[in-house]
């Protein structure tokens, strides 16, 4: 963070057109890269031209930043320890998550992307059936967990569990206290264990259910959701 960042934000919030344009130009690369990364992680790049997806969502992020007299942008504070670029990058990721959860807003079908090295795990060579089942169970767990959370909860799940961001980063982004974020991480961890256990039991009882339901988005995911957290 630099003093010039703070000054530029203040000028942009005061509706100085040149400052607004400069701020958008300066922040566009980080917004676009975070949007693209999130789309790629969720396996959505194939549905439409990725550049158009990134352009549309980046524009949405800037609308959110400046809406309501810059309410979201005003939440950035240098004292919280997060640079302006990283703060806006986290806002961009949060907005992509929110948009993808809303069928009304989202033009895509959500497909959970898995780690690139997932299918190179030890002991999976020569066992395609077991590997496929593992991937489907993971997708079912992710879908079921997200289905039990609010938009804020999903964002925290993505940052704390999926991306393994630090407590300090999440505190700076959300304005929550460290104790609150620790509590969320503990709650989310318990939820993942609970849902995974239920889905594994269902998978053992219904060996072909995951395949029929495309990675647990049908009966197995619904079964996990009906019990609540």
PyMOL commands that set and color helices and strands:
alter all, ss='L'
color gray80, all
select helices_A, chain A and resi 3-13+17-41+50-70+73-75+78-80+84-101+118-120+128-147+151-162+167-174+178-205+209-212+219-226
alter helices_A, ss='H'
color red, helices_A
deselect
rebuild
show_as cartoon
